[in-house]
Amino acid sequence: MDTPNRDFQSKLSTILLVEDEQDLSQLVQLNLNAMGYRVLHASTLQYASQLLATEHIDLLLMDRMLPDGDGLMLCQQIRQQGLAVPIVLLTAKDSEADVVLGLESGADDYITKPFSVLELRARVKARLRFQHKEEDKSLQFNGITINCETREVIADDTQLQLTAREFDLLTFLASHPQQVFSRMQLLEAVWGLNYEGYEHTVNSHINRLRSKLSGRPRLAETVKTVWGVGYKFAPPSATEVHA
């Protein structure tokens, strides 16, 4: 049995499980409790929304097919509201199209049923560890601050409106300035996936991120394409000025 890291658990401890299968819910709760996490359970999207509004949730584990709708609807609502809670889908929908749709809707990871308890425990720990690591640092460049605790990007005293996934992507690239990453490397590092065929998900997020960055002079050319390889973050030089 895992021995909880109390310092880590004190910061990331509450998991919301949204699952209507009673036996599976009990199994997941039992294992997450044994790892030292506090687990809240909802069997409907409506109750899950209420808990998200009233509780501090560090991770959302959610089935797709629920009595009152598709879990992707809640995914989309969470991201539209700008909430950064990590979302892991637990679902029997395992086609490539379903996985891509889940990621595009705002999910961070995708675990297909049936899954092993060991896989579940490992994926939960990895996702919370990644979230904790990102919240512990702040990145500063010439006129730009990426605050990982508040998940804000400030350029020339103006806050950029990024989605949770766009923020994660920018933060990862900016944490390794000038280092080139392939689409597969970004997919694995930011989404936690390493499956070929989903690389266009990276492309679409890069394009949306660039569109938002292009409005700020200091950021317009920071996410660069390295043809035939991938992408890199090029910090703005001190000679760049306001337009």
Secondary structure per residue as TSV (DSSP state, phi and psi in degrees):
chain	resnum	aa	ss	phi	psi
A	1	M	-	360.0	140.4
A	2	D	-	-65.6	140.6
A	3	T	-	-95.6	115.2
A	4	P	-	-61.1	139.6
A	5	N	-	-83.7	107.3
A	6	R	H	-65.1	-36.8
A	7	D	H	-63.6	-42.8
A	8	F	H	-68.1	-46.4
A	9	Q	H	-65.0	-30.0
A	10	S	H	-66.4	-25.9
A	11	K	H	-91.0	-34.0
A	12	L	S	-130.6	92.6
A	13	S	-	-130.2	-17.0
A	14	T	E	-108.1	122.9
A	15	I	E	-116.3	131.5
A	16	L	E	-100.2	117.5
A	17	L	E	-100.5	120.8
A	18	V	E	-113.0	99.2
A	19	E	-	-154.7	132.0
A	20	D	-	-99.3	-6.4
A	21	E	-	-81.4	113.8
A	22	Q	H	-62.0	-47.5
A	23	D	H	-62.2	-43.8
A	24	L	H	-66.0	-40.5
A	25	S	H	-59.2	-44.3
A	26	Q	H	-65.0	-40.3
A	27	L	H	-63.9	-45.9
A	28	V	H	-65.0	-45.5
A	29	Q	H	-60.9	-42.3
A	30	L	H	-58.7	-45.0
A	31	N	H	-72.4	-39.7
A	32	L	H	-69.2	-37.5
A	33	N	H	-61.8	-40.0
A	34	A	H	-65.1	-25.2
A	35	M	T	-83.1	-5.4
A	36	G	T	99.7	8.5
A	37	Y	-	-92.6	149.9
A	38	R	E	-86.7	129.3
A	39	V	E	-119.2	125.8
A	40	L	E	-104.4	144.3
A	41	H	E	-124.3	135.8
A	42	A	E	-133.8	141.4
A	43	S	S	-106.3	-1.0
A	44	T	S	-135.5	158.4
A	45	L	H	-65.9	-36.5
A	46	Q	H	-61.3	-47.4
A	47	Y	H	-69.8	-35.5
A	48	A	H	-60.6	-41.2
A	49	S	H	-62.9	-39.0
A	50	Q	H	-63.6	-42.8
A	51	L	H	-67.2	-38.5
A	52	L	H	-62.9	-30.9
A	53	A	H	-80.6	-21.7
A	54	T	H	-115.6	-13.6
A	55	E	S	-120.9	153.7
A	56	H	-	-85.9	112.5
A	57	I	-	-107.7	128.7
A	58	D	S	-95.8	-21.5
A	59	L	E	-156.5	137.4
A	60	L	E	-112.6	118.8
A	61	L	E	-105.0	119.0
A	62	M	E	-140.5	133.2
A	63	D	E	-74.9	158.8
A	64	R	S	-88.1	-50.3
A	65	M	E	-88.9	101.5
A	66	L	E	-117.6	162.1
A	67	P	T	-56.2	-31.7
A	68	D	T	-111.0	20.3
A	69	G	E	143.2	-174.8
A	70	D	E	-88.3	131.7
A	71	G	H	-58.4	-22.2
A	72	L	H	-63.4	-26.9
A	73	M	H	-63.1	-41.8
A	74	L	H	-69.6	-38.0
A	75	C	H	-53.2	-51.5
A	76	Q	H	-63.6	-40.9
A	77	Q	H	-62.8	-42.3
A	78	I	H	-61.4	-45.5
A	79	R	H	-71.0	-35.3
A	80	Q	H	-64.4	-30.7
A	81	Q	T	-80.6	-5.6
A	82	G	T	80.0	14.3
A	83	L	-	-75.8	138.3
A	84	A	-	-101.5	10.6
A	85	V	-	-59.5	131.1
A	86	P	-	-64.6	139.8
A	87	I	E	-122.6	126.0
A	88	V	E	-119.1	122.3
A	89	L	E	-87.3	135.3
A	90	L	E	-114.2	110.1
A	91	T	E	-156.1	154.0
A	92	A	S	-84.7	-8.6
A	93	K	-	-77.2	100.4
A	94	D	-	-118.6	13.4
A	95	S	S	-71.8	159.4
A	96	E	H	-57.5	-41.8
A	97	A	H	-62.0	-39.2
A	98	D	H	-66.9	-41.2
A	99	V	H	-64.4	-46.5
A	100	V	H	-61.4	-43.1
A	101	L	H	-60.7	-40.8
A	102	G	H	-63.1	-43.6
A	103	L	H	-66.6	-41.1
A	104	E	H	-67.5	-24.8
A	105	S	T	-82.2	-7.2
A	106	G	T	117.9	1.0
A	107	A	-	-70.8	148.8
A	108	D	S	-94.3	-26.4
A	109	D	E	-152.7	165.4
A	110	Y	E	-144.2	113.7
A	111	I	E	-113.2	121.7
A	112	T	E	-91.7	142.0
A	113	K	S	-84.6	144.8
A	114	P	S	-77.2	149.0
A	115	F	-	-128.2	158.2
A	116	S	-	-84.9	151.9
A	117	V	H	-61.1	-38.5
A	118	L	H	-63.0	-40.4
A	119	E	H	-64.1	-45.4
A	120	L	H	-57.4	-48.9
A	121	R	H	-61.7	-42.4
A	122	A	H	-66.4	-41.7
A	123	R	H	-69.3	-38.2
A	124	V	H	-64.4	-46.9
A	125	K	H	-61.1	-41.8
A	126	A	H	-65.4	-42.4
A	127	R	H	-67.3	-41.9
A	128	L	H	-69.9	-35.6
A	129	R	H	-63.5	-42.7
A	130	F	H	-62.5	-44.6
A	131	Q	H	-63.2	-43.1
A	132	H	H	-64.1	-42.0
A	133	K	H	-62.2	-42.5
A	134	E	H	-67.3	-33.3
A	135	E	H	-76.1	-12.7
A	136	D	T	-89.4	1.1
A	137	K	-	-136.4	158.5
A	138	S	E	-132.9	138.1
A	139	L	E	-113.3	133.6
A	140	Q	E	-129.9	134.0
A	141	F	E	-128.9	-166.8
A	142	N	T	-69.4	98.3
A	143	G	T	81.4	4.8
A	144	I	E	-128.2	135.0
A	145	T	E	-127.7	128.1
A	146	I	E	-108.9	104.9
A	147	N	E	-93.1	108.0
A	148	C	T	-79.8	-15.3
A	149	E	T	-78.9	-44.4
A	150	T	T	-93.4	-7.5
A	151	R	T	56.9	49.4
A	152	E	E	-121.0	145.4
A	153	V	E	-116.8	118.8
A	154	I	E	-112.3	121.9
A	155	A	E	-125.9	120.4
A	156	D	T	52.6	45.8
A	157	D	T	66.7	15.3
A	158	T	E	-119.5	132.5
A	159	Q	E	-84.7	130.7
A	160	L	E	-84.8	142.5
A	161	Q	-	-95.7	94.0
A	162	L	-	-109.5	148.1
A	163	T	-	-73.3	168.7
A	164	A	H	-59.8	-42.4
A	165	R	H	-70.4	-38.8
A	166	E	H	-62.6	-39.4
A	167	F	H	-63.9	-44.9
A	168	D	H	-60.8	-41.3
A	169	L	H	-66.3	-46.4
A	170	L	H	-63.6	-42.3
A	171	T	H	-63.4	-42.1
A	172	F	H	-63.2	-47.2
A	173	L	H	-63.1	-44.3
A	174	A	H	-68.4	-22.5
A	175	S	T	-73.5	-12.6
A	176	H	S	-133.3	63.7
A	177	P	T	-57.0	137.9
A	178	Q	T	71.0	-2.8
A	179	Q	-	-86.3	132.5
A	180	V	-	-91.2	131.9
A	181	F	B	-121.3	137.0
A	182	S	-	-75.1	167.3
A	183	R	H	-62.1	-38.6
A	184	M	H	-65.1	-39.4
A	185	Q	H	-64.8	-40.6
A	186	L	H	-68.2	-39.3
A	187	L	I	-60.8	-42.1
A	188	E	I	-72.9	-41.1
A	189	A	I	-73.4	-40.1
A	190	V	I	-96.5	-37.5
A	191	W	I	-97.4	-17.4
A	192	G	S	77.1	19.7
A	193	L	-	-118.5	152.5
A	194	N	-	-136.7	39.0
A	195	Y	-	-102.1	127.9
A	196	E	T	-66.0	147.2
A	197	G	T	107.2	-16.0
A	198	Y	-	-106.0	10.9
A	199	E	H	-66.2	-25.4
A	200	H	H	-66.4	-20.1
A	201	T	H	-62.5	-40.7
A	202	V	H	-63.7	-45.1
A	203	N	H	-57.4	-46.2
A	204	S	H	-65.3	-38.0
A	205	H	H	-71.0	-37.6
A	206	I	H	-61.3	-43.7
A	207	N	H	-63.1	-42.5
A	208	R	H	-68.2	-38.3
A	209	L	H	-63.5	-45.7
A	210	R	H	-60.6	-38.9
A	211	S	H	-59.5	-39.8
A	212	K	H	-75.5	-34.4
A	213	L	H	-71.9	-27.5
A	214	S	T	-64.5	-19.2
A	215	G	T	-77.6	-9.4
A	216	R	S	-114.6	122.7
A	217	P	T	-53.1	-39.8
A	218	R	T	-73.0	-22.1
A	219	L	T	-105.7	-9.5
A	220	A	T	-55.7	-36.0
A	221	E	T	-115.2	25.4
A	222	T	S	-83.9	-31.8
A	223	V	E	-98.4	104.6
A	224	K	E	-107.5	148.2
A	225	T	E	-90.1	131.2
A	226	V	E	-106.3	102.1
A	227	W	T	-57.4	131.3
A	228	G	T	83.3	-4.4
A	229	V	T	-123.9	-64.8
A	230	G	E	169.4	-130.3
A	231	Y	E	-134.5	158.4
A	232	K	E	-147.9	161.3
A	233	F	E	-101.4	123.4
A	234	A	-	-111.2	104.1
A	235	P	-	-58.9	143.2
A	236	P	-	-66.5	143.3
A	237	S	-	-83.0	163.3
A	238	A	T	-67.8	-15.5
A	239	T	T	-84.6	-11.5
A	240	E	-	-74.1	135.9
A	241	V	-	-126.7	172.0
A	242	H	-	-64.8	145.5
A	243	A	-	-78.4	360.0
